[in-house]
Protein backbone atom coordinates (compact mmCIF):
# COMPACT_ATOMS: atom_id res chain seq x y z
CA UNK A 1 0.00 0.00 0.00
CA UNK A 2 1.37 3.40 -0.93
CA UNK A 3 2.23 5.62 2.02
CA UNK A 4 -0.07 8.40 0.84
CA UNK A 5 -2.97 5.94 0.83
CA UNK A 6 -2.58 5.22 4.53
CA UNK A 7 -4.92 6.86 6.99
CA UNK A 8 -3.51 8.71 9.99
CA UNK A 9 -4.24 5.79 12.29
CA UNK A 10 -2.15 3.42 10.15
CA UNK A 11 1.09 5.36 10.72
CA UNK A 12 2.98 5.00 13.98
CA UNK A 13 4.51 8.13 15.45
CA UNK A 14 8.29 8.46 15.35
CA UNK A 15 10.64 7.11 18.00
CA UNK A 16 11.51 10.64 19.22
CA UNK A 17 7.80 11.25 19.83
CA UNK A 18 7.49 7.98 21.74
CA UNK A 19 10.50 9.01 23.80
CA UNK A 20 8.94 12.38 24.59
CA UNK A 21 5.66 10.82 25.63
CA UNK A 22 6.88 7.66 27.37
CA UNK A 23 10.38 6.24 27.42
CA UNK A 24 12.34 9.42 28.24
CA UNK A 25 9.58 11.34 30.03
CA UNK A 26 10.00 11.67 33.78
CA UNK A 27 7.85 12.67 36.73
CA UNK A 28 9.26 16.02 37.82
CA UNK A 29 9.81 17.20 41.39
CA UNK A 30 11.33 20.60 40.59
CA UNK A 31 10.34 23.31 38.17
CA UNK A 32 11.76 26.23 36.23
CA UNK A 33 10.08 29.62 36.48
CA UNK A 34 9.13 29.54 32.80
CA UNK A 35 5.43 30.42 32.70
CA UNK A 36 2.70 28.35 31.11
CA UNK A 37 0.46 30.77 29.17
CA UNK A 38 -3.31 30.54 29.39
CA UNK A 39 -3.53 29.78 25.67
CA UNK A 40 -1.42 26.67 26.20
CA UNK A 41 -3.57 25.55 29.14
CA UNK A 42 -6.65 25.87 26.93
CA UNK A 43 -4.93 23.93 24.15
CA UNK A 44 -4.04 21.25 26.67
CA UNK A 45 -7.68 20.87 27.62
CA UNK A 46 -8.76 20.85 23.98
CA UNK A 47 -6.51 17.83 23.38
CA UNK A 48 -7.42 16.05 26.61
CA UNK A 49 -11.16 16.25 25.96
CA UNK A 50 -10.90 13.91 22.98
CA UNK A 51 -9.73 10.94 25.06
CA UNK A 52 -12.42 8.23 25.19
CA UNK A 53 -14.61 7.70 28.23
CA UNK A 54 -17.60 5.41 28.78
CA UNK A 55 -20.64 6.76 26.90
CA UNK A 56 -18.60 9.94 26.44
CA UNK A 57 -19.41 10.84 30.06
CA UNK A 58 -16.22 12.94 30.51
CA UNK A 59 -16.69 13.34 34.28
CA UNK A 60 -13.38 15.09 34.98
CA UNK A 61 -13.64 18.65 36.26
CA UNK A 62 -10.35 20.53 36.21
CA UNK A 63 -9.15 23.48 38.26
CA UNK A 64 -5.91 25.05 36.96
CA UNK A 65 -4.27 26.78 39.91
CA UNK A 66 -1.91 29.47 38.62
CA UNK A 67 -2.18 32.65 40.69
CA UNK A 68 -0.33 33.21 43.98
CA UNK A 69 -3.68 33.73 45.68
CA UNK A 70 -5.02 30.40 44.47
CA UNK A 71 -1.77 28.65 45.41
CA UNK A 72 -2.06 30.07 48.93
CA UNK A 73 -5.41 28.28 49.17
CA UNK A 74 -4.01 24.98 47.89
CA UNK A 75 -0.57 24.67 49.52
CA UNK A 76 -1.76 24.17 53.12
CA UNK A 77 -4.00 21.33 51.92
CA UNK A 78 -1.08 19.38 50.44
CA UNK A 79 0.94 16.87 52.44
CA UNK A 80 4.17 18.33 53.79
CA UNK A 81 6.33 16.54 51.23
CA UNK A 82 4.30 17.96 48.34
CA UNK A 83 4.05 21.58 49.44
CA UNK A 84 7.34 23.03 48.14
CA UNK A 85 7.12 21.52 44.67
CA UNK A 86 3.45 22.49 44.41
CA UNK A 87 4.36 26.09 45.13
CA UNK A 88 7.28 26.01 42.68
CA UNK A 89 5.32 24.54 39.76
CA UNK A 90 3.79 27.18 37.47
CA UNK A 91 0.47 25.31 37.34
CA UNK A 92 -1.24 22.87 39.67
CA UNK A 93 -4.17 20.97 38.19
CA UNK A 94 -6.83 19.63 40.52
CA UNK A 95 -8.49 16.73 38.73
CA UNK A 96 -11.95 16.20 40.15
CA UNK A 97 -14.85 14.02 39.12
CA UNK A 98 -18.48 15.03 38.87
CA UNK A 99 -20.70 12.36 40.35
CA UNK A 100 -23.63 14.03 38.61
CA UNK A 101 -22.00 13.69 35.18
CA UNK A 102 -25.21 12.05 33.95
CA UNK A 103 -26.85 15.49 33.80
CA UNK A 104 -24.63 16.32 30.80
CA UNK A 105 -25.32 13.10 28.89
CA UNK A 106 -28.16 14.62 26.84
CA UNK A 107 -25.50 17.00 25.47
CA UNK A 108 -22.60 14.53 25.27
CA UNK A 109 -24.39 11.33 24.19
CA UNK A 110 -27.33 12.65 22.17
CA UNK A 111 -27.89 9.52 20.06
CA UNK A 112 -29.13 7.72 23.21
CA UNK A 113 -31.84 10.01 24.66
CA UNK A 114 -32.35 7.76 27.68
CA UNK A 115 -28.67 7.60 28.66
CA UNK A 116 -29.15 9.79 31.71
CA UNK A 117 -31.49 7.21 33.21
CA UNK A 118 -28.81 4.52 32.96
CA UNK A 119 -27.06 6.16 35.90
CA UNK A 120 -29.86 6.58 38.43
CA UNK A 121 -27.82 4.92 41.19
CA UNK A 122 -25.37 7.36 42.79
CA UNK A 123 -23.02 4.64 44.03
CA UNK A 124 -22.64 3.36 40.49
CA UNK A 125 -22.17 6.89 39.19
CA UNK A 126 -19.39 7.54 41.69
CA UNK A 127 -17.52 4.42 40.60
CA UNK A 128 -17.93 5.30 36.92
CA UNK A 129 -16.91 8.93 37.49
CA UNK A 130 -13.81 7.97 39.45
CA UNK A 131 -12.69 5.41 36.86
CA UNK A 132 -13.26 7.64 33.86
CA UNK A 133 -11.81 10.79 35.42
CA UNK A 134 -8.68 8.73 36.15
CA UNK A 135 -8.57 7.88 32.45
CA UNK A 136 -8.86 11.57 31.66
CA UNK A 137 -6.00 12.33 34.03
CA UNK A 138 -3.90 9.91 31.98
CA UNK A 139 -4.91 11.67 28.79
CA UNK A 140 -3.97 14.98 30.42
CA UNK A 141 -0.52 13.58 31.19
CA UNK A 142 0.13 12.48 27.60
CA UNK A 143 -1.36 15.65 26.09
CA UNK A 144 0.86 17.78 28.33
CA UNK A 145 3.97 15.89 27.30
CA UNK A 146 2.95 16.15 23.65
CA UNK A 147 2.85 19.93 24.07
CA UNK A 148 6.35 20.00 25.55
CA UNK A 149 5.26 20.26 29.18
CA UNK A 150 6.32 18.15 32.14
CA UNK A 151 4.02 16.69 34.78
CA UNK A 152 4.17 15.60 38.40
CA UNK A 153 1.03 13.74 39.56
CA UNK A 154 0.39 13.60 43.32
CA UNK A 155 -2.07 11.96 45.67
CA UNK A 156 -0.82 13.43 48.96
CA UNK A 157 -3.44 16.00 49.97
CA UNK A 158 -6.44 16.48 52.24
CA UNK A 159 -9.24 15.42 49.91
CA UNK A 160 -12.07 16.71 52.10
CA UNK A 161 -10.40 20.09 52.46
CA UNK A 162 -9.66 20.35 48.72
CA UNK A 163 -13.29 19.54 47.98
CA UNK A 164 -14.51 22.20 50.41
CA UNK A 165 -12.08 24.82 49.09
CA UNK A 166 -12.23 24.23 45.34
CA UNK A 167 -15.45 22.29 44.71
CA UNK A 168 -17.89 23.84 47.20
CA UNK A 169 -20.81 23.54 44.80
CA UNK A 170 -22.17 20.51 43.04
CA UNK A 171 -21.36 16.86 43.59
CA UNK A 172 -17.66 16.93 42.66
CA UNK A 173 -14.91 15.00 44.42
CA UNK A 174 -11.13 15.48 44.00
CA UNK A 175 -9.30 12.56 42.40
CA UNK A 176 -5.65 13.66 42.27
CA UNK A 177 -3.48 16.74 41.72
CA UNK A 178 -0.88 17.25 39.02
CA UNK A 179 1.94 19.77 38.89
CA UNK A 180 2.50 21.13 35.41
CA UNK A 181 5.16 23.23 33.73
CA UNK A 182 8.75 22.93 32.55
CA UNK A 183 10.62 20.61 34.89
CA UNK A 184 14.27 20.63 35.91
CA UNK A 185 16.53 17.74 36.89
CA UNK A 186 16.72 18.90 40.51
CA UNK A 187 15.53 16.19 42.92
CA UNK A 188 15.05 13.85 39.98
CA UNK A 189 15.24 10.25 41.14
CA UNK A 190 16.84 7.56 38.99
CA UNK A 191 14.23 5.91 36.82
CA UNK A 192 12.58 3.12 38.78
CA UNK A 193 12.28 -0.39 37.33
CA UNK A 194 9.14 -1.50 35.51
CA UNK A 195 7.52 -4.92 35.40
CA UNK A 196 8.27 -7.04 32.35
CA UNK A 197 5.53 -8.05 29.95
CA UNK A 198 5.45 -11.56 31.38
CA UNK A 199 5.14 -10.22 34.93
CA UNK A 200 2.24 -7.91 34.15
CA UNK A 201 0.47 -9.19 31.07
CA UNK A 202 -0.58 -12.23 29.10
CA UNK A 203 -1.91 -12.89 25.63
CA UNK A 204 -4.81 -15.37 25.47
C-alpha positions as CSV (number, residue, x, y, z in Angstrom):
1,X,0.0,0.0,0.0
2,X,1.4,3.4,-0.9
3,X,2.2,5.6,2.0
4,X,-0.1,8.4,0.8
5,X,-3.0,5.9,0.8
6,X,-2.6,5.2,4.5
7,X,-4.9,6.9,7.0
8,X,-3.5,8.7,10.0
9,X,-4.2,5.8,12.3
10,X,-2.1,3.4,10.2
11,X,1.1,5.4,10.7
12,X,3.0,5.0,14.0
13,X,4.5,8.1,15.5
14,X,8.3,8.5,15.3
15,X,10.6,7.1,18.0
16,X,11.5,10.6,19.2
17,X,7.8,11.2,19.8
18,X,7.5,8.0,21.7
19,X,10.5,9.0,23.8
20,X,8.9,12.4,24.6
21,X,5.7,10.8,25.6
22,X,6.9,7.7,27.4
23,X,10.4,6.2,27.4
24,X,12.3,9.4,28.2
25,X,9.6,11.3,30.0
26,X,10.0,11.7,33.8
27,X,7.9,12.7,36.7
28,X,9.3,16.0,37.8
29,X,9.8,17.2,41.4
30,X,11.3,20.6,40.6
31,X,10.3,23.3,38.2
32,X,11.8,26.2,36.2
33,X,10.1,29.6,36.5
34,X,9.1,29.5,32.8
35,X,5.4,30.4,32.7
36,X,2.7,28.3,31.1
37,X,0.5,30.8,29.2
38,X,-3.3,30.5,29.4
39,X,-3.5,29.8,25.7
40,X,-1.4,26.7,26.2
41,X,-3.6,25.5,29.1
42,X,-6.6,25.9,26.9
43,X,-4.9,23.9,24.1
44,X,-4.0,21.2,26.7
45,X,-7.7,20.9,27.6
46,X,-8.8,20.9,24.0
47,X,-6.5,17.8,23.4
48,X,-7.4,16.0,26.6
49,X,-11.2,16.3,26.0
50,X,-10.9,13.9,23.0
51,X,-9.7,10.9,25.1
52,X,-12.4,8.2,25.2
53,X,-14.6,7.7,28.2
54,X,-17.6,5.4,28.8
55,X,-20.6,6.8,26.9
56,X,-18.6,9.9,26.4
57,X,-19.4,10.8,30.1
58,X,-16.2,12.9,30.5
59,X,-16.7,13.3,34.3
60,X,-13.4,15.1,35.0
61,X,-13.6,18.6,36.3
62,X,-10.3,20.5,36.2
63,X,-9.2,23.5,38.3
64,X,-5.9,25.0,37.0
65,X,-4.3,26.8,39.9
66,X,-1.9,29.5,38.6
67,X,-2.2,32.7,40.7
68,X,-0.3,33.2,44.0
69,X,-3.7,33.7,45.7
70,X,-5.0,30.4,44.5
71,X,-1.8,28.6,45.4
72,X,-2.1,30.1,48.9
73,X,-5.4,28.3,49.2
74,X,-4.0,25.0,47.9
75,X,-0.6,24.7,49.5
76,X,-1.8,24.2,53.1
77,X,-4.0,21.3,51.9
78,X,-1.1,19.4,50.4
79,X,0.9,16.9,52.4
80,X,4.2,18.3,53.8
81,X,6.3,16.5,51.2
82,X,4.3,18.0,48.3
83,X,4.1,21.6,49.4
84,X,7.3,23.0,48.1
85,X,7.1,21.5,44.7
86,X,3.4,22.5,44.4
87,X,4.4,26.1,45.1
88,X,7.3,26.0,42.7
89,X,5.3,24.5,39.8
90,X,3.8,27.2,37.5
91,X,0.5,25.3,37.3
92,X,-1.2,22.9,39.7
93,X,-4.2,21.0,38.2
94,X,-6.8,19.6,40.5
95,X,-8.5,16.7,38.7
96,X,-11.9,16.2,40.2
97,X,-14.8,14.0,39.1
98,X,-18.5,15.0,38.9
99,X,-20.7,12.4,40.4
100,X,-23.6,14.0,38.6
101,X,-22.0,13.7,35.2
102,X,-25.2,12.0,34.0
103,X,-26.8,15.5,33.8
104,X,-24.6,16.3,30.8
105,X,-25.3,13.1,28.9
106,X,-28.2,14.6,26.8
107,X,-25.5,17.0,25.5
108,X,-22.6,14.5,25.3
109,X,-24.4,11.3,24.2
110,X,-27.3,12.7,22.2
111,X,-27.9,9.5,20.1
112,X,-29.1,7.7,23.2
113,X,-31.8,10.0,24.7
114,X,-32.3,7.8,27.7
115,X,-28.7,7.6,28.7
116,X,-29.2,9.8,31.7
117,X,-31.5,7.2,33.2
118,X,-28.8,4.5,33.0
119,X,-27.1,6.2,35.9
120,X,-29.9,6.6,38.4
121,X,-27.8,4.9,41.2
122,X,-25.4,7.4,42.8
123,X,-23.0,4.6,44.0
124,X,-22.6,3.4,40.5
125,X,-22.2,6.9,39.2
126,X,-19.4,7.5,41.7
127,X,-17.5,4.4,40.6
128,X,-17.9,5.3,36.9
129,X,-16.9,8.9,37.5
130,X,-13.8,8.0,39.5
131,X,-12.7,5.4,36.9
132,X,-13.3,7.6,33.9
133,X,-11.8,10.8,35.4
134,X,-8.7,8.7,36.2
135,X,-8.6,7.9,32.4
136,X,-8.9,11.6,31.7
137,X,-6.0,12.3,34.0
138,X,-3.9,9.9,32.0
139,X,-4.9,11.7,28.8
140,X,-4.0,15.0,30.4
141,X,-0.5,13.6,31.2
142,X,0.1,12.5,27.6
143,X,-1.4,15.6,26.1
144,X,0.9,17.8,28.3
145,X,4.0,15.9,27.3
146,X,3.0,16.1,23.6
147,X,2.8,19.9,24.1
148,X,6.4,20.0,25.6
149,X,5.3,20.3,29.2
150,X,6.3,18.1,32.1
151,X,4.0,16.7,34.8
152,X,4.2,15.6,38.4
153,X,1.0,13.7,39.6
154,X,0.4,13.6,43.3
155,X,-2.1,12.0,45.7
156,X,-0.8,13.4,49.0
157,X,-3.4,16.0,50.0
158,X,-6.4,16.5,52.2
159,X,-9.2,15.4,49.9
160,X,-12.1,16.7,52.1
161,X,-10.4,20.1,52.5
162,X,-9.7,20.4,48.7
163,X,-13.3,19.5,48.0
164,X,-14.5,22.2,50.4
165,X,-12.1,24.8,49.1
166,X,-12.2,24.2,45.3
167,X,-15.5,22.3,44.7
168,X,-17.9,23.8,47.2
169,X,-20.8,23.5,44.8
170,X,-22.2,20.5,43.0
171,X,-21.4,16.9,43.6
172,X,-17.7,16.9,42.7
173,X,-14.9,15.0,44.4
174,X,-11.1,15.5,44.0
175,X,-9.3,12.6,42.4
176,X,-5.6,13.7,42.3
177,X,-3.5,16.7,41.7
178,X,-0.9,17.3,39.0
179,X,1.9,19.8,38.9
180,X,2.5,21.1,35.4
181,X,5.2,23.2,33.7
182,X,8.7,22.9,32.6
183,X,10.6,20.6,34.9
184,X,14.3,20.6,35.9
185,X,16.5,17.7,36.9
186,X,16.7,18.9,40.5
187,X,15.5,16.2,42.9
188,X,15.1,13.8,40.0
189,X,15.2,10.2,41.1
190,X,16.8,7.6,39.0
191,X,14.2,5.9,36.8
192,X,12.6,3.1,38.8
193,X,12.3,-0.4,37.3
194,X,9.1,-1.5,35.5
195,X,7.5,-4.9,35.4
196,X,8.3,-7.0,32.3
197,X,5.5,-8.0,30.0
198,X,5.4,-11.6,31.4
199,X,5.1,-10.2,34.9
200,X,2.2,-7.9,34.2
201,X,0.5,-9.2,31.1
202,X,-0.6,-12.2,29.1
203,X,-1.9,-12.9,25.6
204,X,-4.8,-15.4,25.5
